[in-house]
């Protein structure tokens, strides 16, 4: 494995651990009991909806990071799945889970 590939793998794994930690925190928040006060319960339920939405986004991001790690292992990382061209290094730095080059992503 090249030094660049190792660095990419380390970055993806670091981001994956961060996302998994965020998801665990969201799960703990969602498991907390609600207040007995009805006005507070209404606010807490609204907060639950936000936490649920963030949880969905986080699970999707985790899946994207795992997919990127798989592509890295298979030697397909950084290749646009639509046109087959290389994805720019700056794009991968900003969005390491990117599956499309900037032209195909538009």
Secondary structure as GFF3:
##gff-version 3
##sequence-region A 1 106
A	DSSP	alpha_helix	3	31	.	.	.	ID=ss1
A	DSSP	alpha_helix	38	74	.	.	.	ID=ss2
A	DSSP	alpha_helix	89	94	.	.	.	ID=ss3
A	DSSP	alpha_helix	102	105	.	.	.	ID=ss4
###
